[in-house]
């Protein structure tokens, strides 16, 4: 790699870090300003659970916060009332909590997973649902449980764990599915560079109706435009103009 290429790569990495931190700050801000009287967990408990998960896998650290924030933006765009949005933000934060039950050799594996390993990884959905369903109050935990269990379902029925089709996938899980996939695509991994935000949105649009709920993708696309995530065509450079 030439000096100039190295410099460009360094700039790209710093911009990605800046983006991550900006999103983390906003996610924390949203949590802190939302005081809930009937939620079973304090913010600290949720953040500790998520931190426990993030500390298992440094490459996905921050993933839960970003997915929760994107999910919150989408829910607001789709007209979910603010009180419900606050609960949903917490539910989305815990979407991958079942990964606590996935062994390191699979969770941290850099190569692709074989069939048996994939099945273990996929079980994080039911493990998460089991953990969350035990929490009180039961009624309030239904949403978080459904999000954990069904956020890997696909509209065409090819997802897991139950291969649900279309509207049979709970609404909030359909939102998290979009936010989750977008973050996975746009984050650097040890073995692959993340795509730009623009490319990430393009991929979501390409998979509308098969993988993702078209209404949710449309909402996310317009949120990203409104929030003025500006992406250059040549790199993943972006900037956000705060309103
Ligand atoms: Fe997941």
Boltz pocket constraint, residues with backbone or C-beta under 6 A from the ligand:
constraints:
  - pocket:
      binder: B
      contacts: [[A, 95], [A, 96], [A, 124], [A, 151], [A, 152]]
      max_distance: 6.0
